[in-house]
Amino acid sequence: MVESTVRDMTKHSRLKVGTFMVEFNTPGIGHILKASGCELVMVDMEHSGFSIGDIKQILRYMEAADMPVVLRPPSKEYHHAARALDMGAGAIMFPMVGSPREVKQLLDYMKYPPQGKRGVALQIMHDRFAGGPVMKKLRDANRNTAFCALIETLEGVENADAIASMKDVDLMWIGHFDLSADMGIAGKFDHPDFEAAIDKIIKACKKHNKSLGRLVPDASVGAALFKQGFDFLLHSSDVWMLQTTMTAGITELRATCKGGRKRKGR
């Protein structure tokens, strides 16, 4: 586990910025992101091709750069959460979180007894293969492991206040595309119903003093969300940033190099 944790970040309302990883698993990625100003990264297994073996590698790359990771597993199954945690993930964001009852079950997956029901395996990757007092290890893991509630359904919106009120919910997150699709207004983020749903989540987070996050495409969107109360903002993703930068660069290069010379004999 890195020295700074996502759970530490949720204890204050200052802006935290990072990015979203869905494609690039390369040894330098943690240091590249750190040098670019990222404070955390969300690594996605739901919509990417990352395997648990990839996650094992990525977490080591991020650990080397002291980069906190929020991991989104591919499902809400116990084994997906448990394996990610045993690989060293310090924060889990389960998809489609809808109710307090469901949150309680997911927290049981993440927390060791007596706080939860996570299976115990020590002196492996999550505790850096080190020995030590067993009960202290369990307490430390429970204290340092963050739960992120991904609200991306109408059920989640309706239960936002109840979910935010739960003690071990550290961070609320809005999956804006899935939420708009579940509402039947896919991609219409300025629709009054969507704005009302977001406002309900914001109010729940403020009421219960919980952090709130979202993926943002650019600084202007991020600034507007920050003013509303969002303190975790992830800028774009690894693949989208490459595409955007490459498209802009090639377009400019072609425009600058219009025309050309005919070669002799041709």
Secondary structure as GFF3:
##gff-version 3
##sequence-region A 1 266
A	DSSP	alpha_helix	6	9	.	.	.	ID=ss1
A	DSSP	beta_strand	16	21	.	.	.	ID=ss2
A	DSSP	alpha_helix	29	35	.	.	.	ID=ss3
A	DSSP	beta_strand	40	44	.	.	.	ID=ss4
A	DSSP	alpha_helix	52	64	.	.	.	ID=ss5
A	DSSP	beta_strand	69	72	.	.	.	ID=ss6
A	DSSP	alpha_helix	78	87	.	.	.	ID=ss7
A	DSSP	beta_strand	91	94	.	.	.	ID=ss8
A	DSSP	alpha_helix	100	110	.	.	.	ID=ss9
A	DSSP	three_ten_helix	125	127	.	.	.	ID=ss10
A	DSSP	alpha_helix	134	144	.	.	.	ID=ss11
A	DSSP	beta_strand	146	151	.	.	.	ID=ss12
A	DSSP	alpha_helix	154	158	.	.	.	ID=ss13
A	DSSP	alpha_helix	160	164	.	.	.	ID=ss14
A	DSSP	beta_strand	171	174	.	.	.	ID=ss15
A	DSSP	alpha_helix	176	182	.	.	.	ID=ss16
A	DSSP	alpha_helix	192	207	.	.	.	ID=ss17
A	DSSP	beta_strand	211	216	.	.	.	ID=ss18
A	DSSP	alpha_helix	219	228	.	.	.	ID=ss19
A	DSSP	beta_strand	232	237	.	.	.	ID=ss20
A	DSSP	alpha_helix	238	256	.	.	.	ID=ss21
###
